[in-house]
Amino acid sequence: MRIRFNQSKENLQAIILAALLCMVAGCGNSSIVGKWRMSGSDATVWEFKSNGAVLVGDISGRYKFGDQDRIKIETPFATTVYLVKISADHLVLQEPGGSKLEFTRIIDTQH
């Protein structure tokens, strides 16, 4: 019985270590989580949630980070891959060789 406990403890330690390495290595990008207002006349709000859900205006979808600073956003209407750049309160999504979407983070002042 003691061996099983030690094996379980070792497995848990390995999972925790892998999760920490993933965060440090950038397996996901938690800095995108929150609400972002698109620059421009329509000023659509995009909300990225920590569980991989995204809300683009009133359209629900999913997002997933890939390699080389890429993010895939899937909605019922389209699937698009963007190059993503985040710095503080500024987000840029650019289609490789294509259009660029720029956003400013919406700071939630309600507690």
NUZAFI-438459 format. One record per atom (N, C-alpha, C, O): residue number from 1; residue in one letter; x, y, z. Coordinates in nm, 3 decimals. Example, Ala and Ser with C-alpha at 12.3 -4.5 7.8 and 13.67 -1.06 7.14 Angstrom:
BEGIN
- 1  a  1.319  -0.569  0.780
- 1  a  1.230  -0.450  0.780
- 1  a  1.320  -0.330  0.780
- 1  a  1.424  -0.332  0.846
- 2  s  1.285  -0.225  0.708
- 2  s  1.367  -0.106  0.714
- 2  s  1.290  0.003  0.787
- 2  s  1.341  0.114  0.804
END
This chain:
BEGIN
- 1  m  0.082  -0.119  0.000
- 1  m  0.000  0.000  0.000
- 1  m  0.087  0.126  0.000
- 1  m  0.053  0.225  -0.065
- 2  r  0.195  0.122  0.070
- 2  r  0.285  0.238  0.077
- 2  r  0.346  0.267  -0.061
- 2  r  0.366  0.384  -0.094
- 3  i  0.375  0.167  -0.138
- 3  i  0.432  0.186  -0.272
- 3  i  0.332  0.260  -0.360
- 3  i  0.370  0.352  -0.432
- 4  r  0.206  0.220  -0.354
- 4  r  0.104  0.288  -0.434
- 4  r  0.094  0.435  -0.396
- 4  r  0.081  0.520  -0.484
- 5  f  0.099  0.465  -0.269
- 5  f  0.091  0.604  -0.226
- 5  f  0.209  0.683  -0.282
- 5  f  0.192  0.793  -0.334
- 6  n  0.328  0.626  -0.270
- 6  n  0.446  0.694  -0.321
- 6  n  0.438  0.713  -0.472
- 6  n  0.477  0.818  -0.523
- 7  q  0.386  0.613  -0.544
- 7  q  0.371  0.626  -0.689
- 7  q  0.270  0.737  -0.721
- 7  q  0.293  0.817  -0.812
- 8  s  0.160  0.741  -0.648
- 8  s  0.060  0.846  -0.670
- 8  s  0.119  0.983  -0.641
- 8  s  0.095  1.079  -0.714
- 9  k  0.197  0.991  -0.534
- 9  k  0.261  1.117  -0.498
- 9  k  0.359  1.161  -0.607
- 9  k  0.364  1.278  -0.643
- 10  e  0.436  1.066  -0.659
- 10  e  0.530  1.097  -0.766
- 10  e  0.456  1.141  -0.893
- 10  e  0.499  1.233  -0.961
- 11  n  0.345  1.074  -0.924
- 11  n  0.266  1.112  -1.041
- 11  n  0.211  1.254  -1.026
- 11  n  0.214  1.333  -1.120
- 12  l  0.162  1.285  -0.907
- 12  l  0.109  1.419  -0.881
- 12  l  0.219  1.523  -0.894
- 12  l  0.197  1.630  -0.951
- 13  q  0.338  1.492  -0.840
- 13  q  0.449  1.586  -0.852
- 13  q  0.487  1.607  -0.998
- 13  q  0.518  1.719  -1.038
- 14  a  0.486  1.501  -1.077
- 14  a  0.519  1.512  -1.219
- 14  a  0.416  1.599  -1.292
- 14  a  0.453  1.679  -1.378
- 15  i  0.288  1.583  -1.258
- 15  i  0.182  1.663  -1.321
- 15  i  0.198  1.810  -1.284
- 15  i  0.185  1.897  -1.370
- 16  i  0.225  1.838  -1.158
- 16  i  0.244  1.976  -1.114
- 16  i  0.365  2.038  -1.182
- 16  i  0.360  2.152  -1.226
- 17  l  0.475  1.962  -1.191
- 17  l  0.595  2.012  -1.258
- 17  l  0.567  2.041  -1.405
- 17  l  0.610  2.144  -1.458
- 18  a  0.496  1.951  -1.472
- 18  a  0.463  1.972  -1.613
- 18  a  0.376  2.096  -1.631
- 18  a  0.397  2.173  -1.725
- 19  a  0.280  2.117  -1.542
- 19  a  0.194  2.234  -1.551
- 19  a  0.274  2.362  -1.531
- 19  a  0.254  2.460  -1.602
- 20  l  0.365  2.362  -1.435
- 20  l  0.448  2.480  -1.411
- 20  l  0.539  2.508  -1.531
- 20  l  0.555  2.623  -1.572
- 21  l  0.598  2.403  -1.586
- 21  l  0.683  2.421  -1.704
- 21  l  0.602  2.474  -1.822
- 21  l  0.650  2.558  -1.898
- 22  c  0.481  2.425  -1.835
- 22  c  0.394  2.471  -1.944
- 22  c  0.365  2.620  -1.929
- 22  c  0.365  2.693  -2.029
- 23  m  0.339  2.666  -1.808
- 23  m  0.311  2.807  -1.786
- 23  m  0.434  2.891  -1.817
- 23  m  0.424  2.996  -1.881
- 24  v  0.551  2.846  -1.771
- 24  v  0.674  2.920  -1.794
- 24  v  0.710  2.921  -1.942
- 24  v  0.754  3.023  -1.995
- 25  a  0.691  2.807  -2.010
- 25  a  0.728  2.795  -2.151
- 25  a  0.625  2.859  -2.244
- 25  a  0.651  2.876  -2.363
- 26  g  0.508  2.894  -2.190
- 26  g  0.408  2.961  -2.273
- 26  g  0.318  2.866  -2.349
- 26  g  0.281  2.895  -2.463
- 27  c  0.282  2.753  -2.290
- 27  c  0.191  2.659  -2.357
- 27  c  0.055  2.722  -2.381
- 27  c  -0.015  2.685  -2.476
- 28  g  0.019  2.814  -2.300
- 28  g  -0.102  2.892  -2.320
- 28  g  -0.062  3.034  -2.288
- 28  g  0.048  3.059  -2.240
- 29  n  -0.149  3.126  -2.312
- 29  n  -0.112  3.264  -2.284
- 29  n  -0.223  3.326  -2.201
- 29  n  -0.319  3.381  -2.254
- 30  s  -0.208  3.316  -2.069
- 30  s  -0.314  3.364  -1.980
- 30  s  -0.328  3.515  -1.985
- 30  s  -0.430  3.568  -1.939
- 31  s  -0.231  3.587  -2.040
- 31  s  -0.243  3.733  -2.045
- 31  s  -0.350  3.778  -2.142
- 31  s  -0.387  3.896  -2.143
- 32  i  -0.401  3.688  -2.225
- 32  i  -0.509  3.725  -2.319
- 32  i  -0.645  3.723  -2.250
- 32  i  -0.741  3.781  -2.301
- 33  v  -0.654  3.656  -2.136
- 33  v  -0.782  3.642  -2.066
- 33  v  -0.834  3.780  -2.025
- 33  v  -0.762  3.859  -1.964
- 34  g  -0.959  3.806  -2.060
- 34  g  -1.022  3.933  -2.027
- 34  g  -1.099  3.988  -2.146
- 34  g  -1.119  3.920  -2.246
- 35  k  -1.141  4.112  -2.132
- 35  k  -1.219  4.178  -2.237
- 35  k  -1.131  4.276  -2.312
- 35  k  -1.051  4.349  -2.254
- 36  w  -1.148  4.277  -2.445
- 36  w  -1.070  4.362  -2.534
- 36  w  -1.163  4.435  -2.630
- 36  w  -1.252  4.373  -2.689
- 37  r  -1.145  4.565  -2.646
- 37  r  -1.225  4.645  -2.739
- 37  r  -1.146  4.663  -2.867
- 37  r  -1.032  4.710  -2.865
- 38  m  -1.207  4.626  -2.979
- 38  m  -1.143  4.640  -3.109
- 38  m  -1.135  4.787  -3.147
- 38  m  -1.230  4.863  -3.127
- 39  s  -1.021  4.826  -3.203
- 39  s  -1.006  4.962  -3.254
- 39  s  -1.091  4.978  -3.379
- 39  s  -1.112  4.882  -3.454
- 40  g  -1.141  5.097  -3.400
- 40  g  -1.220  5.122  -3.520
- 40  g  -1.362  5.163  -3.489
- 40  g  -1.399  5.182  -3.373
- 41  s  -1.439  5.177  -3.594
- 41  s  -1.572  5.234  -3.581
- 41  s  -1.672  5.143  -3.510
- 41  s  -1.757  5.191  -3.436
- 42  d  -1.663  5.010  -3.533
- 42  d  -1.764  4.923  -3.471
- 42  d  -1.731  4.889  -3.326
- 42  d  -1.821  4.856  -3.248
- 43  a  -1.601  4.895  -3.287
- 43  a  -1.556  4.876  -3.149
- 43  a  -1.615  4.750  -3.084
- 43  a  -1.662  4.755  -2.970
- 44  t  -1.612  4.640  -3.155
- 44  t  -1.661  4.513  -3.102
- 44  t  -1.575  4.469  -2.983
- 44  t  -1.453  4.485  -2.984
- 45  v  -1.641  4.415  -2.881
- 45  v  -1.569  4.364  -2.764
- 45  v  -1.550  4.214  -2.781
- 45  v  -1.645  4.140  -2.808
- 46  w  -1.425  4.170  -2.763
- 46  w  -1.391  4.028  -2.763
- 46  w  -1.356  3.992  -2.620
- 46  w  -1.278  4.062  -2.555
- 47  e  -1.412  3.881  -2.570
- 47  e  -1.380  3.836  -2.435
- 47  e  -1.320  3.697  -2.441
- 47  e  -1.383  3.602  -2.488
- 48  f  -1.197  3.686  -2.392
- 48  f  -1.127  3.557  -2.386
- 48  f  -1.136  3.506  -2.244
- 48  f  -1.100  3.577  -2.149
- 49  k  -1.185  3.383  -2.228
- 49  k  -1.199  3.325  -2.094
- 49  k  -1.089  3.222  -2.072
- 49  k  -1.032  3.170  -2.168
- 50  s  -1.059  3.194  -1.947
- 50  s  -0.949  3.104  -1.913
- 50  s  -0.974  2.960  -1.956
- 50  s  -0.879  2.882  -1.965
- 51  n  -1.099  2.923  -1.982
- 51  n  -1.132  2.785  -2.020
- 51  n  -1.126  2.762  -2.172
- 51  n  -1.167  2.656  -2.219
- 52  g  -1.077  2.860  -2.248
- 52  g  -1.066  2.845  -2.393
- 52  g  -1.187  2.896  -2.470
- 52  g  -1.192  2.886  -2.592
- 53  a  -1.284  2.951  -2.399
- 53  a  -1.401  3.009  -2.466
- 53  a  -1.371  3.153  -2.505
- 53  a  -1.295  3.223  -2.437
- 54  v  -1.431  3.196  -2.616
- 54  v  -1.418  3.335  -2.658
- 54  v  -1.556  3.384  -2.699
- 54  v  -1.636  3.309  -2.756
- 55  l  -1.582  3.509  -2.670
- 55  l  -1.708  3.573  -2.710
- 55  l  -1.669  3.692  -2.796
- 55  l  -1.605  3.786  -2.749
- 56  v  -1.709  3.688  -2.923
- 56  v  -1.680  3.795  -3.018
- 56  v  -1.811  3.869  -3.041
- 56  v  -1.896  3.824  -3.118
- 57  g  -1.826  3.984  -2.974
- 57  g  -1.957  4.049  -2.974
- 57  g  -2.054  3.957  -2.900
- 57  g  -2.039  3.934  -2.780
- 58  d  -2.153  3.905  -2.973
- 58  d  -2.246  3.809  -2.911
- 58  d  -2.230  3.669  -2.970
- 58  d  -2.319  3.585  -2.954
- 59  i  -2.119  3.643  -3.040
- 59  i  -2.094  3.513  -3.102
- 59  i  -1.995  3.433  -3.017
- 59  i  -1.885  3.479  -2.989
- 60  s  -2.037  3.314  -2.976
- 60  s  -1.952  3.227  -2.894
- 60  s  -1.860  3.145  -2.981
- 60  s  -1.895  3.107  -3.092
- 61  g  -1.741  3.119  -2.929
- 61  g  -1.646  3.036  -2.999
- 61  g  -1.544  2.978  -2.904
- 61  g  -1.561  2.983  -2.782
- 62  r  -1.436  2.924  -2.961
- 62  r  -1.327  2.864  -2.884
- 62  r  -1.195  2.918  -2.938
- 62  r  -1.185  2.954  -3.055
- 63  y  -1.096  2.924  -2.851
- 63  y  -0.962  2.963  -2.897
- 63  y  -0.860  2.866  -2.840
- 63  y  -0.880  2.805  -2.736
- 64  k  -0.749  2.855  -2.912
- 64  k  -0.642  2.766  -2.870
- 64  k  -0.510  2.822  -2.922
- 64  k  -0.500  2.861  -3.038
- 65  f  -0.410  2.826  -2.835
- 65  f  -0.279  2.872  -2.876
- 65  f  -0.204  2.759  -2.943
- 65  f  -0.213  2.644  -2.903
- 66  g  -0.129  2.794  -3.047
- 66  g  -0.042  2.700  -3.116
- 66  g  0.102  2.744  -3.097
- 66  g  0.135  2.818  -3.005
- 67  d  0.188  2.697  -3.186
- 67  d  0.328  2.736  -3.177
- 67  d  0.353  2.865  -3.255
- 67  d  0.265  2.912  -3.328
- 68  q  0.470  2.920  -3.240
- 68  q  0.514  3.040  -3.312
- 68  q  0.417  3.157  -3.297
- 68  q  0.383  3.223  -3.395
- 69  d  0.372  3.182  -3.173
- 69  d  0.284  3.296  -3.144
- 69  d  0.156  3.296  -3.226
- 69  d  0.112  3.400  -3.273
- 70  r  0.097  3.179  -3.242
- 70  r  -0.028  3.168  -3.319
- 70  r  -0.144  3.133  -3.226
- 70  r  -0.128  3.066  -3.124
- 71  i  -0.262  3.182  -3.265
- 71  i  -0.385  3.149  -3.194
- 71  i  -0.489  3.113  -3.299
- 71  i  -0.503  3.181  -3.401
- 72  k  -0.563  3.005  -3.272
- 72  k  -0.671  2.964  -3.361
- 72  k  -0.802  2.997  -3.292
- 72  k  -0.826  2.958  -3.178
- 73  i  -0.887  3.071  -3.363
- 73  i  -1.018  3.109  -3.310
- 73  i  -1.124  3.047  -3.398
- 73  i  -1.129  3.071  -3.519
- 74  e  -1.210  2.966  -3.335
- 74  e  -1.318  2.897  -3.406
- 74  e  -1.453  2.950  -3.360
- 74  e  -1.481  2.952  -3.240
- 75  t  -1.535  2.991  -3.455
- 75  t  -1.673  3.029  -3.427
- 75  t  -1.761  2.946  -3.520
- 75  t  -1.708  2.877  -3.608
- 76  p  -1.893  2.950  -3.502
- 76  p  -1.979  2.875  -3.594
- 76  p  -1.966  2.922  -3.739
- 76  p  -2.005  2.850  -3.831
- 77  f  -1.912  3.041  -3.760
- 77  f  -1.906  3.099  -3.894
- 77  f  -1.771  3.087  -3.961
- 77  f  -1.763  3.088  -4.084
- 78  a  -1.663  3.074  -3.882
- 78  a  -1.529  3.069  -3.942
- 78  a  -1.427  3.016  -3.842
- 78  a  -1.447  3.022  -3.721
- 79  t  -1.317  2.965  -3.896
- 79  t  -1.200  2.930  -3.817
- 79  t  -1.085  3.010  -3.875
- 79  t  -1.057  3.003  -3.995
- 80  t  -1.017  3.087  -3.789
- 80  t  -0.910  3.174  -3.836
- 80  t  -0.788  3.157  -3.747
- 80  t  -0.800  3.145  -3.625
- 81  v  -0.671  3.155  -3.809
- 81  v  -0.545  3.151  -3.736
- 81  v  -0.481  3.289  -3.746
- 81  v  -0.470  3.346  -3.855
- 82  y  -0.440  3.341  -3.632
- 82  y  -0.377  3.472  -3.627
- 82  y  -0.239  3.461  -3.562
- 82  y  -0.214  3.371  -3.483
- 83  l  -0.151  3.553  -3.597
- 83  l  -0.031  3.577  -3.519
- 83  l  -0.077  3.669  -3.406
- 83  l  -0.149  3.765  -3.431
- 84  v  -0.035  3.641  -3.284
- 84  v  -0.083  3.718  -3.169
- 84  v  0.034  3.789  -3.101
- 84  v  0.139  3.730  -3.079
- 85  k  0.012  3.915  -3.068
- 85  k  0.110  3.994  -2.992
- 85  k  0.035  4.065  -2.881
- 85  k  -0.062  4.137  -2.906
- 86  i  0.080  4.044  -2.758
- 86  i  0.017  4.107  -2.643
- 86  i  0.124  4.184  -2.567
- 86  i  0.229  4.130  -2.534
- 87  s  0.095  4.310  -2.539
- 87  s  0.183  4.388  -2.453
- 87  s  0.097  4.476  -2.365
- 87  s  0.030  4.568  -2.412
- 88  a  0.099  4.446  -2.237
- 88  a  0.020  4.519  -2.137
- 88  a  -0.127  4.525  -2.177
- 88  a  -0.197  4.424  -2.170
- 89  d  -0.175  4.643  -2.219
- 89  d  -0.317  4.658  -2.250
- 89  d  -0.341  4.668  -2.401
- 89  d  -0.443  4.721  -2.444
- 90  h  -0.248  4.617  -2.481
- 90  h  -0.260  4.623  -2.627
- 90  h  -0.249  4.482  -2.684
- 90  h  -0.158  4.407  -2.650
- 91  l  -0.343  4.446  -2.771
- 91  l  -0.347  4.315  -2.836
- 91  l  -0.355  4.335  -2.987
- 91  l  -0.434  4.417  -3.035
- 92  v  -0.273  4.260  -3.060
- 92  v  -0.278  4.263  -3.206
- 92  v  -0.296  4.120  -3.255
- 92  v  -0.218  4.031  -3.220
- 93  l  -0.398  4.099  -3.338
- 93  l  -0.421  3.971  -3.406
- 93  l  -0.403  3.998  -3.554
- 93  l  -0.472  4.083  -3.612
- 94  q  -0.310  3.926  -3.616
- 94  q  -0.285  3.948  -3.758
- 94  q  -0.289  3.815  -3.832
- 94  q  -0.221  3.719  -3.795
- 95  e  -0.370  3.812  -3.938
- 95  e  -0.370  3.694  -4.024
- 95  e  -0.236  3.691  -4.095
- 95  e  -0.192  3.793  -4.147
- 96  p  -0.171  3.574  -4.101
- 96  p  -0.042  3.568  -4.170
- 96  p  -0.055  3.623  -4.312
- 96  p  -0.130  3.569  -4.394
- 97  g  0.017  3.729  -4.341
- 97  g  0.011  3.792  -4.472
- 97  g  -0.118  3.866  -4.500
- 97  g  -0.148  3.900  -4.614
- 98  g  -0.195  3.892  -4.394
- 98  g  -0.326  3.955  -4.416
- 98  g  -0.357  4.068  -4.322
- 98  g  -0.268  4.138  -4.275
- 99  s  -0.486  4.084  -4.296
- 99  s  -0.535  4.197  -4.218
- 99  s  -0.493  4.188  -4.071
- 99  s  -0.460  4.082  -4.020
- 100  k  -0.497  4.304  -4.006
- 100  k  -0.456  4.316  -3.867
- 100  k  -0.572  4.373  -3.785
- 100  k  -0.635  4.470  -3.826
- 101  l  -0.597  4.311  -3.671
- 101  l  -0.698  4.360  -3.578
- 101  l  -0.625  4.408  -3.453
- 101  l  -0.541  4.337  -3.399
- 102  e  -0.658  4.529  -3.408
- 102  e  -0.594  4.584  -3.290
- 102  e  -0.698  4.608  -3.181
- 102  e  -0.811  4.648  -3.209
- 103  f  -0.657  4.581  -3.056
- 103  f  -0.749  4.588  -2.943
- 103  f  -0.683  4.659  -2.826
- 103  f  -0.560  4.663  -2.814
- 104  t  -0.767  4.716  -2.740
- 104  t  -0.724  4.773  -2.613
- 104  t  -0.799  4.700  -2.503
- 104  t  -0.920  4.679  -2.512
- 105  r  -0.726  4.661  -2.398
- 105  r  -0.788  4.588  -2.287
- 105  r  -0.890  4.677  -2.216
- 105  r  -0.866  4.796  -2.194
- 106  i  -1.003  4.618  -2.182
- 106  i  -1.105  4.687  -2.103
- 106  i  -1.078  4.653  -1.958
- 106  i  -1.084  4.536  -1.918
- 107  i  -1.049  4.753  -1.880
- 107  i  -1.022  4.733  -1.737
- 107  i  -1.155  4.733  -1.663
- 107  i  -1.231  4.830  -1.668
- 108  d  -1.183  4.621  -1.595
- 108  d  -1.307  4.608  -1.519
- 108  d  -1.288  4.675  -1.384
- 108  d  -1.210  4.627  -1.302
- 109  t  -1.358  4.784  -1.359
- 109  t  -1.343  4.858  -1.234
- 109  t  -1.438  4.808  -1.127
- 109  t  -1.431  4.852  -1.012
- 110  q  -1.526  4.716  -1.161
- 110  q  -1.618  4.659  -1.062
- 110  q  -1.547  4.547  -0.988
- 110  q  -1.472  4.471  -1.048
- 111  h  -1.570  4.537  -0.858
- 111  h  -1.504  4.434  -0.778
- 111  h  -1.602  4.331  -0.733
- 111  h  -1.565  4.235  -0.664
END
